[in-house]
Amino acid sequence: MFTANIPMAHVGPIKICGPHMNEDVHVPLATYELPLWPSTNRGAKISRLAGGINVVVVDDRMTRSILLEAPNALRAVEMVRDLEQRHEELNAIITNTSNYAKLLDIHSQIVGTLVYLRIECSSGDASGHNMVTQASQHIMNWLLDQYSDMQYVSVSANYCTDKKVSAVNGILGRGKYVIAEVTIPKEICSNDLRTTAQKIVELNTKKNLIGTTLAGGLRTANAHFANILLAAYLATGQDAANIVEGSQGIVYADNRNDDLYFSVTLPNIIVGTVGNGKGLNFVQKNLADLGCLEQRAPGENATRLAVIIAATVLCGELSLMAALTNPGELMRSHLLLERKKA
């Protein structure tokens, strides 16, 4: 097996507070975009000066959707209504497939005779792709046995939604729904970010909100969440394609008596600390250094990793937004770091 070498450096320490952890952490980021490290480092410095980034996890679930076809629309509706009364049976099927999978909810959509079922499960410290797909396969087999007039169409039906831009993930959740926030005194905005709260707020409205609306963005309003997510995912052995739904997040900025309230909301951070990709030596070291391989209750290591990544996203987003309020600053930094003299 061949491997691809990607430059990696640590940023921080980032000061993180909240119900999940209260620590300073250095975060590994693997990227070809060299300005990402010093820019995110500037955000990390702000995290320390401002007393820490508060991070909270709102929800956690992994999903897979399956697709069956009924003989007619009425039969499709009857099956869905019957399933609504059989949650315990469905959960028993799922728990028999894994020590950690547990059914949280099932959502349905019917199109003509097509029945789409979105199965949502907890998955412990794994990101849960394979775990929930296996559970869904067993659910599919059970459904075809219970409802003999139904036909198999697919064990993956795009109503999940995996690695595609959609509204459903933001509405119903896929992965860890995380919010990171910080309040930055006006002196720090001026001295260390070279900007003001009002400039950040206005830029967020005009660039992230209105600009993204004009572009046809879907449930997203941010400058570059994907940059930090990809760098963190590559450094910690995640499925990098999940930055597609992961980067659908929103920046909220508010001027509070000239202090800056700044937050990032990421409804779909999909990470794990066990499973495929986590056995590589550099990944194991990075996860251990982040404190994400400790003896904890199932799911807590992965939650910690999501919290750290959300705080890192805030650092990178804040620094870029501050740079963009100053004409020419963004391009100067790229030229300085990425162009070599002949």
LINJO-V710393 format. One record per residue. N is the residue number from 0. PHI is phi in radians with two decimals (NA if undefined). Layout:
n=(N/N)
phi=(PHI/PHI)
This chain:
n=(0/1/2/3/4/5/6/7/8/9/10/11/12/13/14/15/16/17/18/19/20/21/22/23/24/25/26/27/28/29/30/31/32/33/34/35/36/37/38/39/40/41/42/43/44/45/46/47/48/49/50/51/52/53/54/55/56/57/58/59/60/61/62/63/64/65/66/67/68/69/70/71/72/73/74/75/76/77/78/79/80/81/82/83/84/85/86/87/88/89/90/91/92/93/94/95/96/97/98/99/100/101/102/103/104/105/106/107/108/109/110/111/112/113/114/115/116/117/118/119/120/121/122/123/124/125/126/127/128/129/130/131/132/133/134/135/136/137/138/139/140/141/142/143/144/145/146/147/148/149/150/151/152/153/154/155/156/157/158/159/160/161/162/163/164/165/166/167/168/169/170/171/172/173/174/175/176/177/178/179/180/181/182/183/184/185/186/187/188/189/190/191/192/193/194/195/196/197/198/199/200/201/202/203/204/205/206/207/208/209/210/211/212/213/214/215/216/217/218/219/220/221/222/223/224/225/226/227/228/229/230/231/232/233/234/235/236/237/238/239/240/241/242/243/244/245/246/247/248/249/250/251/252/253/254/255/256/257/258/259/260/261/262/263/264/265/266/267/268/269/270/271/272/273/274/275/276/277/278/279/280/281/282/283/284/285/286/287/288/289/290/291/292/293/294/295/296/297/298/299/300/301/302/303/304/305/306/307/308/309/310/311/312/313/314/315/316/317/318/319/320/321/322/323/324/325/326/327/328/329/330/331/332/333/334/335/336/337/338/339/340/341)
phi=(NA/-1.60/-2.20/-1.81/-1.56/-2.09/-0.98/-2.37/-2.51/-1.74/-2.00/2.08/-1.29/-1.73/-1.53/-2.07/-2.18/2.16/-1.24/-1.70/-2.91/-2.50/-2.62/-1.78/-2.31/-1.60/-2.03/-1.38/-2.28/-1.84/-2.78/-1.62/-1.56/-1.03/-1.14/-1.09/-1.19/-1.15/-1.15/-1.16/-1.07/-1.11/-1.10/-1.10/-1.05/-1.08/-1.04/-1.32/-1.15/-1.56/1.62/2.04/-1.67/-1.47/-2.24/-2.37/-1.68/-1.49/-2.74/-2.70/-2.86/-2.02/-2.28/-2.58/-1.94/-2.08/-2.35/-2.14/-2.21/-1.66/-1.18/-2.75/-1.14/-1.07/-1.14/-1.07/-1.14/-1.08/-1.15/-1.10/-1.15/-1.17/-1.11/-1.07/-1.72/-2.15/-1.02/-1.12/-1.13/-1.14/-1.13/-1.10/-1.10/-1.19/-1.15/-1.32/-1.61/-2.79/-1.33/-2.11/-1.28/-2.52/-1.22/-1.75/-2.93/-2.30/-1.99/-2.24/-2.41/-2.08/-2.19/1.07/-1.73/-1.53/-2.02/-1.78/-2.08/-1.72/-1.63/-2.08/-2.33/-1.38/-2.48/1.07/-1.56/-1.50/-1.10/1.77/-0.95/-1.21/-1.05/-1.36/-1.15/-1.10/-1.07/-1.16/-1.09/-1.18/-1.08/-1.04/-1.06/-1.13/-1.10/-1.15/-1.37/-1.27/-2.10/-1.19/-1.57/-1.51/-2.05/-1.23/-2.07/-2.86/-1.49/-2.37/-2.08/1.24/-1.60/-1.16/-1.91/-1.74/1.05/-2.46/-1.26/-2.74/-1.60/-1.10/-1.13/-1.19/-1.40/-1.74/1.70/-2.64/1.62/-1.83/-1.59/-2.23/-2.14/-2.09/-2.52/-2.66/-2.00/-1.96/-1.01/-1.06/-1.13/-1.21/-0.98/-1.28/-1.37/-1.89/-1.85/0.98/-2.68/-2.28/-1.03/-1.11/-1.11/-1.12/-1.06/-1.14/-1.13/-1.05/-1.16/-1.35/-1.57/-1.21/-1.52/-1.24/-1.02/-1.17/-1.10/-1.06/-1.34/1.47/-1.08/-2.08/0.91/-2.64/-2.80/-2.64/-1.54/-2.85/-0.88/-1.05/-1.01/-1.28/-1.04/-1.08/-1.08/-1.25/-1.11/-1.14/-1.29/-2.03/1.30/-1.58/-1.32/-1.10/-1.14/-1.27/-1.19/-1.03/-1.38/-1.10/-1.41/-1.39/-2.43/-2.24/-1.64/-2.13/-2.17/-2.51/-1.53/-2.03/0.98/1.31/-1.52/-1.80/-1.59/-2.38/-2.42/-2.14/-2.01/-2.13/-1.31/-2.37/-1.46/-1.95/-2.45/-2.54/-1.99/-2.34/1.87/-1.02/1.59/-1.56/-1.51/-1.13/-1.02/-1.21/-1.19/-1.01/-1.12/-1.10/-1.13/-1.13/-1.11/-1.42/1.30/-1.87/-2.17/-1.45/-1.37/-2.38/-1.07/-0.91/1.72/-1.28/-1.16/-1.16/-1.09/-1.04/-1.09/-1.10/-1.09/-1.10/-1.15/-1.08/-1.13/-1.18/-1.03/-1.04/-1.03/-1.20/-1.18/-1.06/-1.13/-1.13/-1.06/-1.11/-1.07/-1.22/-1.33/-1.98/-0.95/1.53/-1.13/-1.08/-1.21/-1.05/-1.17/-1.16/-1.09/-1.13/-1.69/-1.97/-1.78/-1.69/-1.24/-1.16)
